[in-house]
Amino acid sequence: MTRYIFITGGVVSSLGKGLGSAALGALLQARGYSVRLCKLDPYLNVDPGTMSPFQHGEVYVTDDGAEADLDLGHYERFTGRPAVKGDNITTGRIYMEVLSRERRGDYLGATIQVIPHITDQIKDFIREKDGSADFVLCEIGGTVGDIESLPFLEAIRQFGNEVGRNRSLYLHVTLLPYIAAAGELKTKPTQHSVKEMMSYGIQPDILLCRADREIEDGDRYKIGLFCNIPEEDVIPALDVKTIYEVPLSYHAEGIDKRVLNHFDLPHDEKPDLSVWQNIVKRIKEPESVVRIAVVGKYTNLADSYKSLNEALTHGGIANNVKVEIKFVESSVFDSDEQDMVEALNDVHGILVPGGFGARGAEGKIKAIKFARERKIPYLGICFGMQMAVLEAARNLAGLESANSTEFGPCETPLIGLMTEWDQDGAKVERNADTDLGGTMRLGAYNARLAEGSKAAEVYGANEISERHRHRYEVNIHYREQLEGAGLKFSGLSPDGQLPEIVEREDHPWFVAVQFHPELKSKPFDPHPLFVSFVEAALKQSRLV
């Protein structure tokens, strides 16, 4: 029997609902239950694929090709269960489906309304997960009180009534702000947030209260009294030094016990949390420190590279070192070489991540040249591979006019728009006039690695599967010239037409990939590319 936990947030945004959901999922797994996590987003975009990283953070991509909310990355990293398209839905997709059905005549002439048609569609999204796990955790995006969230709150209210209290639980995440002048935490915002929830017909069963300091028993009693729940169901969610400490912290406060108590499930036996204890120990007690420069164009918002940041941390965990990430805005290198030297002179590794558009591209190329000439370990991802190819073409292969058609018409289109590719035996076709949303090469694709290559050594295999998100590709017809300049094509699509990995044999560690390896890395299962890259950076740190 599947049980449902609905996670909502109040007071302010960015309280960590996604992280809390992932941590609770990990705790339930540690107690022997299977879990599935999903996200219901209230924005009108069909998916986040066309949204700016500055607005929404990174776009997470699943194996089956969904462009999804970054919280799905938290879900995967904490539970190890691969996310799928059916784990993320938006208001835009809900309305699109309802309106499509209306056009087909599926509603038999009915007047289409938010209730019941929109709410029924939301409930169908939740209900289709029945039987897929012991627990389904549904996170509702946004903040209670936002007009966009109302249909979702109404839907989960109805759903809870339909399946009954023994199969549903409402967990509400709130904030207890500390007022320095008064010298105390304030509970009133939480009280008002719960009052707002109750006005929608939802009585929270558990409150997860974020705070930057200890919550006194008196405050927990007062919150429980005013919010109509037992004091034991007011759970402190205090700040911790690393997100991977959250499962341990929440367990210590008893959230998993209270959840199981609500469902009348046994909870006396202690779960095995040794994997999290080991991860936290390695993060807090590293043997050394390495500094990695991430040369990107969205560096003003850390969430733009959320999975990347975590994958570097995972590489550090595997090598028992702390990875200090130095974010460098690539556009500052476009004109001033001295700025680049000052920014990169003290790092032990350079990483150029994915991105779109011409802004900052020349700066990335200069950073790659810096890494190549100074023998600094380099990892290029997606756009970072394309720029590595342009750097080699211009500076080593005599193709001075090499460029990408993404930036406009050019004399030597070394990087061009993908017009067709193979997906599960079927040909996919695109052109310059295709809609931008959901039309890239998305999801998991296989690649074959050259025997004896650095890539094959790192993976310990000659065939791999990785997740993609790109619209442009390296033109395979320039392979001979580029390999003559020392840039080896060590990974190709199974049909040999799409370059997947390039590397340099005249460099201690220089690998660039067209896919996004960071999306599959987990703290308990670090991605081999990041493990090897951090290991190379560690060796570099001992040379300087």
N, C-alpha and C positions, 0 to 999 in steps of 0.2 A: 504493500500500500504506500503510495507516494504521499508525502506530507509537504506542505507549502509554507515557506517563510517569506514574508513580504517586507522588504527593507525600504524605509522612507527616511527623508532627512528634513530637518527644520532649523529655524533661526537664521542660518547663513548657508551659502553654498560651499563646496570644497571641504566638507567635513570628513571625507574619507569613507563614504558609504561603500564604495567599490572595494576598498581595502578591507573594511570590516566584514563585508560579505565573503570575500575570499578567505579571510582568516577564520571565520566561523565555519566555512566549508572545509577547511583543512582540519579543524578540530573535530568535526563530525566524521571525517574520513579516519582520523586517528582512533576513533571509537568504533571503527568497523563498518560505518555506513557509507553507501554510495551517494554522491551528490552531483547535482547539475546546477549551474548558475546561469542566469540570464539577465539582460538589461533592457528596460523599457524606457526609451528616451522621448521626452516630450517635444523636441523641436520638429519643425515641419519639413526639414530636409528628408529625402528618402533614405539617405545614409550620409555619413560624414565625409564621403569620398571627395566632394568638391569644396569642403570647408577649409579655411586657412588654419594651419597649425597654431597660429597666434590666437585664434578664437577657441579652438577645441582641443588643442594638443595633437598628439600623433593619431594617425588612422591605423587601427590594428587590422591585420588581414588573417583570415582563417585558411585552413587547408582547402576548403571548398569554395574559396574565392569571395567571401563576404568582406566588404569594407565596413568595419565596426568600431564601436566606442572603445577607447583605450582601457576601460575597466575590464574588458574581456581578457586583456593581457594579464591583469592581476589574477583573474580567475584561473587562467592556465598556469601561471607561475606558482600559485599556492596549492593547487589541487592536482596538477599534472594532467587533467582531463582536457583534451583538445576541444576548443570551442568550434561551433559550426554556425552556418547562416541562421538557423532557427533560434539562436541564443541572443539575438539583438533585434529589436523592432523600434521603429520611430513613429511619431504621429503621422509624418508624411507617408510612410508605407501603409499604415492603417487606413488612412483616408483614400490613398490610391487604390487599395484593394476594394474598399467599400464602393467607391465611385465606379470602378470597373465592373463590379457585380451589378450595380444599378443600371449601367449602360447595357449590359447583357440581358437585363430583365429578370435577374434572379430574385428580386424582391416582390415580384408579382404586383406591381403598381403601388406598393406602399410608399408613404411619405418617409424619406430617409432622414433620420434624426440621430443626434449624439447618443441618446438613450432611446431604443436599445441597440441600434445598429453599430455605432462605433464601439460602445462598451462590449457588445457581444463579440466583435472582431478581436478586441484585446483579450477577452476571456478565452477565445478559441486559441490564441497564441499561447496562453498559459496552459490550457488544458491539453494541448497536443504533446506536452511533456510528461503526461501521466504515464507511469510505469517505466520511465526511462531511468529513474534513480529512487533511492529511499527518500531523499530530500531534494526539492527544487527550491532554490533561493532566487527570488525575483527582486531585483533592485529597481526602484522607480527613480529615474533621473530628476534633477531639479530640486526645488525646495517647496515644501508644503506652503500653500498660499499663492503660488504662481498660478495664473489662470491656465497656462498650458498643461498643468499636471492634473487638472480636475477630472477629465475623462478616465485617466488611469486610476485615480483614487476611487472613483465610483465603481470602476470595473473590479478592483480587488476587494472592495467592500461587498459587492454582489457575489464574487467568487467565494469569499470566506463564508458567507451565509449558505451558499449552495453545498460546499463540501463539509461544513461543520467545524466547530472549534477543535475537535480532536484531530483535524487534518490541516489546520491553518494557524499561523501565528503572525502577528504584526510587530515588527521590531522598528523602533523609531530612534534615529540618531539625532542628538541635539548638542548644543554648546552651552557650557557654563562659563561665561566670560569672567575674568578676574578684573575687578575695578581697583586699581592701585590706591586711589585716594581713600576708598572705603576700607581697603585691606581685606576684601573678601570676594568669594565667588558668588555670582548672582544666579539665582534659580528662576527668576521671573520669566526670562525669555523661554526657558523650557516649558514652564507652565502654560504660557500663551500658545506655544507651538502645539502642545498636546490638546489644548482647548480648540485650536483650529482643526486638528485631526478629528476630534470628537464631533465638531460641527458638521463634518462630512459623513458621520456615522461610523467612524472607525475608532475603537478604543485600543490604543497600543498595549500590547502584553508585556513588552520589555522595552526599557529605555536604555540606550547606549549613550552615555554622557561624556562628550569630549571635554577635556580640561588640561591645563598645563601644570597642574599641581594636585595634591591629594584632595579628595572630596570628603569632607567630614561626615561622620555618621548622622549628625543632625541635619545636614543638607539632604542626604539621601532619604531620611525619614520624611522631611518636609516635601520633597519632590513626590515621593510615593503617596503621601497624604493628599496632596492637591491634584495629582494626576491619576488617582483612583487605581493604583497598583500596589502590590506588596513591596516593602522596602528592598527585599532581596532581588527584585526584578529591576532595580535601578543600578545599572552596571557602570562603574567608572571606566572610561576609555582614555587613559592618560598618555601623554606624549612619550615616545620611546626613541632611542638613538638610531634604530634601524627598523625599517618596515617589517623585516623578518622576525622581529621580536614580538610583533603584534599577537600572533597565536598564543605565545607563552604568556603575554600580559593578560589577554582576555581570558585564558584558561584560569590564571591565578585569581581573577575576579569572579570566576564561576559562571560565565555566560553559557558554556556548553551544558553545564548541569541544569541551568534554568530552562534552557530550550528543551532538553530531554524531559525534564519534570513537567513541562507544559503538555507534552505529548504522552505522558504516563509511560515513558520508556526508562529502562534501568540506567543508572548513571553513577553507581558507587565505584565501579572499577576504574582505575586510573588509566588514561590513554597513554600510549607510548609517543612522547614528543621529543625523543632523543635526536631525530634528524634536525629539528628546529634548534635544539640546544647546541648541536654541533655547528650549525650554520652561524648562529649568533656569536658563538665563541670565536670562530675564525674571523668574523667581521670585527669584533671588539679587541681581539688580541692578535693582530697580524705580525708576521715576522719582519716585514719590510714594507716599503711604500714605493709605488711607481706613479708617474704623472703622465697622463694621456691627454693630448690636445684633440678636442673634437672641433674640427674646422667646418662650421656650418653656416646656414643663413637664417635659422630660426632660434638662435642661441639666447634670445631674451626671455624665452619661456622654456623652462626645463622639461615640461610635459610634452614638448614637441618631439623630444627624443627619449620618451619614457622607457620603452623596451630596450633601447640602446644603452641607456644609463645602467639599467638593471643587468643587462648581459655583461657589461664591463665589470660590474660588481661580482657577478657569478664567476667570471674569469679570475678575479682576485681571490674569491673563496677557494677555488680549485688550487691556486698557487700559494695560498695562505699569505696573501699580501693585500694591502689596502690600495685601491685604485683611486687616485685623486684625478678628477675630471676637470680639465681646464677648457672651458668653452671659449672659442675664438670666432669672432664674426668674420667670415671670409671676405666680405666686401672691403674691409680696411686694407687688404693686401693688394687691391686692384691697382693702386698707384704708388704706394710707398713700400719699397723693399725693406727699409730699415725697421719699419713696424713689424714686418713678418719675422725678421731675425730676432728681434726682442721678444716677440710672442712665443716663438717656437724653440728658442735656444736652450731652454731648461727642461724640455719634455723628453720622455723616454719612448714615446710612441705617438704616431699621428694617425687620426682616423677621420676620413671624409665621409659623412653619411649621405643618405638620400636627400632629394630635393627636386624642385621644379623651377624652370625659368632661368633667364640669363643672369639675373642679379647675383653677384658674388661668385660666378663661375670662374672668371679669370683668377680671382684670389685663391680658389681651390686648386686650380692648376699650378699656381706658384707654390702653394704649400706642398703639393705632391712632388714637384721638382726638388724642393728643399729636402723632403724625406729621402728621395732617391739619391741625391748627390751626397748627402751627409750620412747615408746608411742608417737612418732611423727607421725602426719597424713601422710599416705602413699597412693599414687595412682600409680598403675602399668598399663602400656598400652602395649598390645601385647607381645613383648619379656619381658617386665616388669612384666607381669602376669606369664609367664613361669618361670622366675627366682625367683619369689615369691613362686611358688610351689616347686621349687628345694630347696629353703632355708628352708621351712617348713619340707620337706621330710628328708633332711640331719640332721637338728638340732633338730627336734622335733619328727619325726615319726620313727626314727631309720633306715632310708634308706640311710646310709652314702655313698653308691656308686651311688645314683641317679644322672642321668645326661640326657643330650639331645643328640639324635643321630645326630643332626645338627653338633655337634662337633666331631663326629666319633663314632665308635662302643663302646658300654658301657655295663656294667653288669646289671644295672637297668635302662632301657630306659623309664624314666618317661615322657620324651618329645620325640615324634616320628614323622616321616614323615606322612603327611596325604595322604592316598592312595585312599580314596573314601569319598564322602559326597553328601548330597542331595541339589539340587539347583532347586527350582521351580518344585518339583516333579520328577525331573530327576536325575539319579545317575551320578556323575562326578568321573572319575577315573584318578589317577596319579601314577607314579612310579619314582624310583631314576634316571631313564634314560630320563625322560621327559625333553624337552627344558625348560630353566629357564624363558624365556620371556613369560609373560601373563598366567602362569600356576598355580599361587597361588590361594588360596580361596579369590576371589576378589569381592568387591561390598557389597550390603546390604543383610543381612540375619537376620531372626527373632530369638529372644531368649525369653525363658520363665523364669520369676523370681520367686523365692521362696517367698511365703507369709510371711510377717513379717521380711523379710531380710532388711539389710541396703540398698541394691540395689533397692528393691521395694519401700522403703520409699523415696529414692532420686528421682526416676523416677515418683513416684506417679502412677505407673502402674505395671501390672504383665506380660505384653508382650511388647517387644520393637523391633525396627529394627535399626541396626547399620552397619557401613561399615567395612569390613575386608580386610586385606592384610597380609596373612601369609601362610607358607608352612608346618609348624610343629604345633602339638597340644599336649595338656596334655592328657595323657592316662587315660581314665575314670576308668580303672580297679583298679587304686590306690586310688579311691575316699574314700573308707572306712578307709584306714590307714591315709589319710591326714585329713579327718574330725575328726578322733580320736585325731589328734594333734591340733585341733582347727581351721583348715582352712576349712571353710564352702563353699561348691559349691552352690552358690546362684543364678546362672544363667546357663541354659543349652539350647542347640539347641532344637527345638520342638520335635525331636525324642529321646532326652535324651542322645545322644551319645557324643556330643561335649561340653566340659566345656567352658562357655562364661564369667562367673564372679566368682571370689572367694573373700571371705572376712573373717575377724576375729571378733568374737563377744567379745573377751577379750581385745579389743583395741579400743581407742576412735574413730578412723577413719582409717580403713585399707581395701581398696578395690582395686582389680586388675582385669582388663578386657582384653579379647583376641582381641577385636576390637579396632577401632580408633575413640573415641568419639570426638576428636578435629576437625575432618573433618566436623562436622555438627554444630559447634558452630558459632554464629554470635554476633556482638556487641549489636544488638537490640533483640537478642534471645539467650542468653548464654546457653551452654549445662548444664543440671542439675548436672552432675557429677563434673564439674569444679566449679559451684556455691557452691556446698556442700563442696568440697575439700578446696576451699579458705576460706569458712566460718569456717571449722575446723581448718585451719591454723591460722585464726584470733583469735579463742579461745585459741590456743596454745601460741600465742604471748602474751596473757594477763596472762599466767601462769609463764612466764620466766622473 
